Amino acid sequence: MMEMLARRFREYALLLIVLAVLLIAYMLYDISFYRHHHLSGWLLFYLLVAQVLYYVQKRSERLRSLLNIQWLSLHVDFGIISILIFLVHIGANLPDGIVGLILVGSFTGVVVSGLVGLRIKRHYQAALARRSGREIVFGEIQARMQTVAIQADQLMLDCAAKHQRSMLVDYYRDRLCGAMATPGSVLAQLTGQNDHWLEHFGNIERLIPYLHADEATMARELLRLLRTKNELDYHYAHQGALRVWLLVHIPFTAILLAFTALHVLLVYAFSGGA
């Protein structure tokens, strides 16, 4: 805990130093040259390109191993610096043209979605760590659900073959069979209101004293499979939420990149290349 706090302190201290250096450099540039907007504009452009590297490294194992740095922390720090430079760049008034307004809107969308995504990422990752201490690959979750469902169905078929009348098989057929192979309620898992699983666990545990010995063994195995399914539902909901916000953040980033390039072209076209 203390090590994490010390690392955070070093990161914020370095960020403050960088901001101070940038502020002093900008003030000196403003005094020496008349086109101070060019400096802030190009700083924003380079920071935006650097931000895109965060998404590139997530898909490049070679880049991650080559540059052993805290990518998320760097991404957040660059974002904070970008906000301050953007405010300096646009000044006190909103731009009049449509390109400028789209730039402001897309930049605001990137910032807001980024802050929301950071909050979701830190909260849900902590929740997943507390819940199971391990991460299940998101792309494998539904396949694992199918496997659990097949195992549960086969278990109940074996039980039905041995016992013509089984309360356990009846309960599974009426209450559980249809829910095993598909993800459960995402909202219920995110809000912690998945009481239906606790109800199923309790109902099956109360059935066990009335079952034959081998039925009771199958009931306990079914409980294990149900708990596995509940765990998979939990990971599916929380990891899915970590991905949904990217459907907002990445399109805003793409719009910002496109109109930043257009903005640069227009500025140099109407300034005669100066």
N, C-alpha and C positions, 0 to 999 in steps of 0.2 A: 504493500500500500504506500509506504513512504517513498519507495523507489519510483512508483508511478507518479506521485505528487511532485517529486524532484524533477522528473523528466518533463512533466507538464510546465513546471516553473521555468525550466531552461528554454522550452519551446516558446513560451509567451515572452520571456525576456529577449530572446533573439528576434522575435517578431517586432517588439517595440523598438529595438535598435534599428532594424531594417526600415521601419516606418519613419523613424527620426532622420535617418540618412536620406531617404527619399524626399522627405519634406524639405530638408536643408538644400538638397540638390535642386529641387524644383524652384525654391525661392531664389537661389543663385542664378538659375537659368532664366527666370522671369525678369530678373534685374538686367541680365546681360543681353537678352534677345527679345525680339518683339513677337515672335510666333511661339509663345509658351504652350498653346494648345497642341502643337505638333508633338511636343515631348510627352505630355500626358496621354495623347492619343496613341502614340507608338508604344508607350509602356503598357497601356491597356491591351493592345494587340498582342504583344509578346507574352503577357500574362495569360491571355486567353489561349494562346497556342500551348503554353506550358500546362494549363489546366487540362487540355485534351490528352496530354501524356498520361494522366491518371487512368483514363479508360484504355489507352494503348497498353500500358504495363499490366493491366488486369488480364489481358489476353496474350501476354508474352512472358513466358517463364524465363527466357533468356535475359530480357530487360530487367526483370525483378532480381535475378541473381547477380547481374552486372552492377546494378545500382542498389545497394543494400541500404535503403532509406525508408523512413516512415511516410509512405505515399499519401495516406489519408490526411495525416497532420499537415503535410506540405500542401495538399490540395485545399484544405481549409484555410491555411495561412495565406496562400495566394488569393483565395477568394476574398478574405478580409482586406488585403491590400488593394485588390481590384475595386472593391466598393468605394474605398476612400479616394482612389485616383479617379474613378468615374464621377464622383460628386464634384471633385475639383474640375474635371474636364467639362462638364455641362454647365457649371456655374449655378447661379441662383434661379435661372429661368429654364423652362422646358423648351426644347427645340420646336421650331414652327413647321418644318417640312415633315412629310409622311415617313421618310427614311429615318429621320431622327427620332420621331415618335415610336416607330417600330423598334428601333434600337433600345430606347428607354424601356419600352414594355417588355421586350425579350430579356433584357438584362435584369429587370425586376423579377421576371418569371424564373430565371436561372437562380437568382439569389434566394427567393422565397422557397422554391422547390428544394434547393440545396440545403437550406436550414431545416426544413421539415424532414428531408431525407436523412440528415445527420442525426436528428433527434430519434427518428424511427430506428436507424441502424444501431445506435448505442443502446437504446432501450430494449429492442427485441433481441439483439445479440446477448445482452446480459441475461434476459429472460431464458433464452435457449441454454446458456451456460449453467444457470441455476437449475433448470429443469432436468437436464440429462448429462451435462458436462461433456457432450460430444455433438458433433454436427453431422447430420445426414445430408448427403449430396441431393440437392433439390430435384435434379432430373431423375433420380432413382426412387423417389418417394412413392409415386403411383405404381411403379412396378412392384415395389415391396408390399403395397396394399393388396395388389392382386395375389401375390404369393400368400399373404396372411389369409385372404378370403378363401383361396383354394384349400389351404390347410384346415381352416375352420369347417368348410363344407365337407371335406373328406372325414374329419373327425365326427361330425354329426351323422354322416352316412354310415360310418362304422357303428355308431351308437344305435342308430335305427335298426341296423341289421341284427344286432344282438338283443334289442329290446323292442318288441312290437309297439308297446305303449311307453313312451318316455316323455316326462314333463320337460326334461332338458331340451330334447329335440323340438318339442312343440314351441317352447319359448324361443329357441333360436330361429325357427321357421317364421314365427309370427312377428318377432320384434327386432331381429338382428340381421337376418340373411341379406336383405336388400341394401344394408348400410355398410357392409364390410368391404366391398371392392372399390368404393368411390370416396373421395374426400368428404369429411363431415362439414358442419357449418363453420365457415371461416370466421364469421363475426363472433360466434360463441367461443371459439378458441382464443381469439384476440382479446375478448373482454373477460375471459375466465368464467363464463356462464355455461360451461359444458356439463351441467348437472345430470344430463341424461346418461352419460357414461357411468357416473357414480351410482345412478339408479340401477343400471344393468348389473354392475358389479355386486351391489347389495342383493338384488333379486336372485342372482345365481348362487351367491354364498348362502342365502336362506334356503335354496332348494337342496343343497348338498346333503343335509342330514336325512332327507327323505329318499335319497337315491341309493341304488345298489352300489356295492364297493367299486366295481369297474366303471359305473356311470359317474360316481363321485370323482374318480381319477380323471375321466374325460372332462368333467365340469371344471376341474382345476386347470387342466390344459387349455380349455376354452377361455378361462379367465386370463391366462397368460397371453393368449392371442388377442383378446380384447384390449388388454393394457398396451400391447404393442401397437394395435390399430389407433388407440387414443394418442399414443406418442407420435405416430406418423402424422395424424391429423394436426397435432400441435406444431410440428415442424413445417408441415405444408402451409399452414395459415401464416406463421410468422416469417418464414423465408419468402413466401409469396408477397407479403407486405413489403419486404425489403426490395423486391423487384418492381412492384407496381409504381412506386414513386419515380423510378427511372423513365417510365413512359411519359412523364411530364418533364422531368429535368433534361433528358437528352434532346427531345424535340425543341425545347426553348434554346438549348445550347447550339443546335444546328441552325436555327433561325438567326441567332446572334452572330454566329460565324459568317453566315452568308451576307447579312446586311452590314457587318463590319467591313467585309471586303468591298461591298458596293459603296459604303461611306468613304473609304480611303480613295477609291477611284474617282468619286465625285469631287472630293476635296481637291485632289491634285488636278483634275480636269478643269475646274473652275478657278483655280489659283494660278493657272498657266504653268504648272509644274514646279512652282517655286517652293 
